[in-house]
Amino acid sequence: MATKVVTSLLIVIYGVNNIGKTTQAQKLVDWLITQGYQAEYLKYPIYHSSTGKRISSILREGKEPDISETDFQTIYYENRKEFEPELKTKLDAGIMIVAEDYIGTSLAWGSAKGADYKYLRKLNSKLIQEDLALLMDGERFLAGKEAHHLHEDNEALMAKVREIHLRVGKELGWKIIPANRPVDAVFEDLKKEVLALLQKKEKK
């Protein structure tokens, strides 16, 4: 199928850990390609960068980091900023990006752990903003938990982060997708939201 020429899009899938984001993001990329679009999957944070390696080290030490949550979320911002030239290059080339986590992840996690929400909003407002945010909401699939991860055994924190994701999503107009259903049913709802945006963009 010939590649379609459309306005490039940054689509972000949000949600707590172990909710199925990776599966759905990759399915969405595969589907976009079958429809003739250039599309790539991207996961934040970008772990191969210097800031990404620091984030990974903190998350997987198994103890609370010896820095404030505000400073930790600033490293996440720097990680996104560090990758932004490459992201812009891809978008300018007409590649659709389906990202797992992005700015909203810091808004939810950072404020859940004590960082100032208004500060996080202002800091991250300097970055490229997503065209479509999809929030997968539901109970976590615990079989996917990562061992030795700083947060994944903290159910109280996960519940708080889920609640704040919903609050942020309502404020910012994210599309809420119930996650505790068959994979294909969830995907159809995600695809419906993406199709609606594509149709809107291509009419302009």
C-alpha positions in Angstrom: 0.0 0.0 0.0 1.3 3.5 -0.9 2.4 5.6 2.0 -0.2 8.3 2.8 0.8 11.9 3.2 -0.8 13.4 6.3 0.1 15.8 9.1 2.4 13.8 11.4 1.0 13.0 14.8 2.3 12.3 18.3 0.0 9.9 19.9 0.6 9.0 23.6 -0.8 6.1 25.6 -0.9 6.7 29.3 -1.8 4.5 32.3 -0.3 2.9 35.4 2.3 0.2 35.2 1.2 -3.3 34.0 -2.0 -2.1 32.3 -1.1 -3.3 28.8 0.2 -0.1 27.2 3.1 -1.7 25.4 0.9 -4.3 23.7 -1.6 -1.7 22.5 1.0 0.8 21.4 2.7 -1.8 19.2 -0.6 -3.0 17.8 -1.5 0.6 16.9 1.8 1.1 15.1 1.4 -2.2 13.2 -2.2 -1.1 12.2 -1.1 2.4 11.1 1.6 0.8 8.9 -1.0 -1.5 7.2 -3.1 1.6 6.5 -0.2 3.2 4.6 1.2 5.5 7.2 4.8 5.7 8.5 4.6 4.9 12.2 7.0 4.1 15.0 6.8 3.0 18.6 8.6 5.0 21.2 8.8 4.4 25.0 9.7 7.1 27.5 12.0 7.5 29.3 14.7 7.0 26.7 16.9 4.7 28.7 20.0 4.6 26.4 20.7 8.3 27.0 22.7 9.6 29.9 19.6 10.8 31.8 17.8 7.6 30.9 20.6 5.5 32.5 20.4 7.6 35.7 16.6 7.1 35.8 16.9 3.4 35.3 19.5 3.2 38.1 17.3 5.1 40.5 14.2 3.0 39.7 15.9 -0.3 40.0 18.0 0.2 43.1 15.1 -1.0 45.2 15.0 1.9 47.6 13.8 5.5 47.6 16.2 7.8 45.7 18.4 10.2 47.6 16.9 13.2 45.7 13.6 15.0 46.0 10.7 14.0 43.7 10.9 17.4 42.1 14.5 16.8 41.2 13.7 13.3 40.0 10.9 14.6 37.7 13.3 17.3 36.4 15.6 14.5 35.2 12.6 12.9 33.4 12.0 16.3 31.8 15.7 16.6 30.8 15.4 13.1 29.3 12.4 14.1 27.1 14.2 17.4 26.2 17.4 15.5 25.3 15.4 13.3 22.8 13.3 16.1 21.4 15.5 17.0 18.4 15.2 13.4 17.2 11.5 13.3 17.9 11.0 16.6 15.9 13.0 15.1 13.0 10.8 12.1 12.9 7.6 14.2 13.1 8.9 16.6 10.4 9.5 13.6 8.2 5.9 12.6 8.4 6.4 9.7 10.8 3.6 9.1 13.2 4.9 8.4 16.7 3.0 6.2 19.1 4.6 6.8 22.5 4.2 4.9 25.7 4.2 7.5 28.5 5.3 11.1 28.1 4.6 14.4 29.8 1.4 13.2 31.6 3.3 10.4 33.2 5.4 13.0 35.1 2.3 15.0 36.0 0.7 11.9 37.6 3.6 10.2 39.2 5.4 13.4 40.3 2.4 14.9 42.0 1.5 11.5 43.5 4.9 11.5 45.2 4.9 15.1 46.4 6.2 17.3 43.5 4.3 20.4 42.8 1.8 19.9 39.9 1.9 23.5 38.7 5.6 23.4 38.5 5.6 20.2 36.5 3.0 21.6 34.1 5.0 24.7 33.5 8.3 22.8 33.1 6.9 20.4 30.6 5.0 23.0 28.7 8.3 23.8 26.9 8.2 20.4 25.2 6.4 19.2 22.0 2.8 18.5 23.1 1.0 15.4 22.0 -1.8 15.5 19.4 -3.8 12.7 21.1 -3.6 11.3 24.6 -5.2 7.9 25.4 -5.5 6.8 29.0 -5.8 3.1 29.6 -7.6 2.8 33.0 -8.2 -0.3 35.1 -6.8 -2.8 37.5 -3.2 -3.8 36.8 -2.2 -7.1 35.3 0.0 -8.3 38.1 1.6 -11.1 36.1 3.6 -8.3 34.3 5.2 -6.8 37.4 8.9 -6.1 37.2 11.0 -7.5 40.0 13.2 -5.1 41.9 11.4 -2.0 40.5 11.1 0.9 42.9 7.3 1.2 42.6 5.7 -1.9 41.3 5.0 -3.6 44.7 3.6 -0.4 46.2 -0.1 -0.9 45.7 -1.2 2.1 47.6 1.0 4.3 45.5 -0.2 2.7 42.3 -3.8 3.3 43.3 -3.0 7.0 44.0 -1.2 7.3 40.6 -4.2 5.8 38.9 -6.5 8.3 40.5 -4.3 11.2 39.5 -4.0 9.9 36.0 -7.8 10.1 35.8 -7.9 13.6 37.3 -5.2 14.9 34.9 -6.9 13.2 32.0 -10.1 14.9 32.8 -8.4 18.3 33.0 -6.4 17.9 29.8 -9.1 16.1 27.7 -7.5 12.7 27.4 -9.6 9.9 25.9 -10.3 7.2 28.6 -10.1 3.6 27.5 -11.2 0.8 29.9 -8.3 -1.6 30.0 -9.7 -4.7 31.7 -11.2 -6.3 28.6 -10.0 -8.6 25.8 -6.9 -7.1 24.0 -8.8 -6.7 20.7 -11.7 -4.9 22.3 -9.3 -2.4 23.9 -7.5 -2.0 20.6 -10.8 -1.3 18.8 -11.5 1.6 21.1 -8.0 3.0 20.8 -8.2 2.7 17.0 -11.5 4.5 16.9 -10.0 7.5 18.7 -7.0 7.6 16.3 -9.3 7.2 13.3 -11.4 10.2 14.4 -8.3 12.3 14.7 -6.9 11.2 11.4 -10.2 12.0 9.7 -10.2 15.4 11.3 -6.6 16.2 10.3 -7.0 15.0 6.7 -10.1 17.2 6.1 -8.0 20.3 6.8 
